[in-house]
């Protein structure tokens, strides 16, 4: 006989963005079991003999071009959905999505991508953010996420400035060349 399902496992958060209270008697261990399982399977399933390094299915799946990346990212997205279900802040959701995107971009690099994915464990990072949020460290998690997002925005802005400078130099050099001819 199957075990009954708690209402908060199937009912989404209320319209006001607040998560419904969890069922009485649910331990912290049970609250994000799905995220824990996904992080374990994708990031830490098998130990590499003779080392302390563990490898999950994510780098193995990503060896299959295209399809592996889609499967891995789709499963990783479940952790973000769980975070949304419990009412995690928007900046933290963006931080988790950024971790997932970085992992997907790493997986796309032929050969070296799956190796880099062994060391950049986006699902474990997202599980840690989710756990910190659940334990009441809202301000700390939000501040860290906002700092990370600000850093990403600054890096994008700097890359844009470098691209603009390069194109300006290119246009100037082309104009000088045309003028000489």
C-alpha positions in Angstrom: 0.0 0.0 0.0 1.3 3.4 -0.9 2.2 6.1 1.6 -0.2 9.2 1.6 1.0 12.3 -0.1 1.1 15.6 2.0 -0.9 18.4 0.6 2.1 20.7 0.3 3.8 18.3 -2.0 1.2 18.8 -4.7 -0.4 22.2 -4.0 1.7 25.1 -5.4 2.5 28.2 -3.3 -0.3 30.7 -2.8 -0.9 33.6 -5.2 0.8 36.0 -2.8 4.1 34.2 -3.3 4.2 32.7 0.2 4.9 29.0 0.5 2.3 26.9 2.3 3.4 25.7 5.7 4.9 22.2 5.5 3.1 19.3 7.0 3.5 18.6 10.7 6.2 16.2 11.5 8.2 16.7 8.3 11.9 16.9 9.1 14.3 19.2 7.4 15.8 16.1 5.8 12.4 15.4 4.0 11.7 19.0 3.0 14.0 19.0 -0.1 14.5 15.3 -0.7 14.0 15.8 -4.4 16.7 18.4 -4.6 19.1 16.2 -2.5 18.4 13.2 -4.8 19.0 15.2 -7.9 22.2 16.8 -6.5 23.5 13.4 -5.5 22.7 11.6 -8.7 24.0 14.4 -11.0 27.0 15.6 -9.0 28.3 12.9 -6.6 27.0 9.4 -7.5 30.3 7.5 -8.1 33.6 7.9 -6.3 36.7 7.9 -8.4 39.0 5.2 -7.1 42.1 6.4 -5.3 40.8 10.0 -4.9 38.3 12.0 -2.9 36.6 13.1 -6.1 33.1 12.0 -6.8 31.5 12.1 -10.2 27.8 12.2 -11.0 25.7 11.5 -14.1 25.9 15.1 -15.3 29.3 14.9 -16.9 28.6 11.4 -18.2 25.3 12.4 -19.8 26.8 15.6 -21.2 29.2 13.4 -23.3 26.2 12.9 -25.6 26.1 16.1 -27.7 23.0 18.1 -27.5 20.6 15.6 -26.0 22.7 15.0 -22.9 22.8 18.8 -22.2 19.1 19.1 -22.5 18.4 16.1 -20.2 20.9 17.3 -17.6 19.6 20.9 -17.6 16.0 19.7 -17.5 16.6 17.5 -14.4 18.6 20.4 -12.8 15.6 22.7 -13.3 13.6 20.6 -10.9 15.7 22.0 -8.0 14.8 25.5 -9.2 11.1 24.6 -9.3 11.3 23.3 -5.8 12.9 26.5 -4.6 10.1 28.5 -6.3 7.6 26.2 -4.6 8.9 27.0 -1.1 9.0 30.8 -1.8 12.7 31.5 -2.3 13.6 35.1 -3.2 13.8 36.0 -6.9 17.5 37.0 -6.6 18.3 33.5 -5.2 16.3 31.9 -8.0 18.4 33.9 -10.5 21.6 32.8 -8.7 20.4 29.2 -9.0 19.6 29.6 -12.6 23.0 31.2 -13.2 24.7 28.2 -11.7 22.6 25.9 -14.0 23.5 28.0 -17.1 27.2 28.0 -16.2 27.1 24.2 -15.9 25.2 23.9 -19.2 27.8 26.1 -20.9 30.6 24.1 -19.5 29.0 20.9 -20.7 28.9 22.3 -24.2 32.7 22.5 -24.5 33.8 19.3 -26.4 36.0 17.1 -24.2 37.0 19.5 -21.5 33.4 20.5 -20.6 32.4 17.3 -18.9 35.7 17.3 -17.0 35.0 20.9 -15.8 31.5 19.8 -14.9 33.0 17.3 -12.4 34.4 20.2 -10.4 31.6 22.8 -10.9 28.6 21.1 -9.2 25.7 23.4 -9.9 23.1 21.1 -8.4 25.1 20.8 -5.1 25.5 24.6 -5.1 21.8 25.1 -5.6 21.0 22.5 -2.9 23.2 24.4 -0.5 21.4 27.7 -1.4 18.1 26.0 -0.8 19.2 24.5 2.5 20.5 27.8 3.8 17.2 29.5 2.8 15.2 26.8 4.6 17.3 27.2 7.8 16.4 30.8 8.0 19.5 32.5 6.5 17.4 34.6 4.2 19.4 37.8 4.4 22.7 36.0 4.0 21.6 34.1 0.9 19.9 37.1 -0.6 23.0 39.3 -0.1 25.3 36.7 -1.5 23.0 36.2 -4.5 22.7 39.9 -5.1 26.5 40.3 -5.0 27.0 37.5 -7.4 24.4 38.9 -9.8 26.0 42.4 -9.5 29.4 40.8 -10.3 27.9 39.1 -13.4 26.3 42.4 -14.5 29.6 44.2 -14.1 31.5 41.5 -16.0 28.9 41.7 -18.8 29.2 45.5 -18.9 33.1 45.3 -19.0 32.8 42.8 -21.9 30.5 45.2 -23.7 33.0 48.0 -23.2 35.9 45.9 -24.5 33.8 44.9 -27.6 32.9 48.5 -28.2 36.5 49.5 -27.9 37.6 46.7 -30.3 35.0 47.7 -32.9 36.0 51.3 -32.6 39.6 50.4 -33.2 38.6 48.2 -36.1 36.5 51.0 -37.7 39.3 53.5 -37.1 41.9 51.1 -38.7 39.6 50.4 -41.6 39.0 54.1 -42.2 42.7 54.7 -42.2 43.3 51.9 -44.6 40.6 53.2 -47.0 42.0 56.7 -46.7 45.5 55.4 -47.7 44.1 53.7 -50.8 
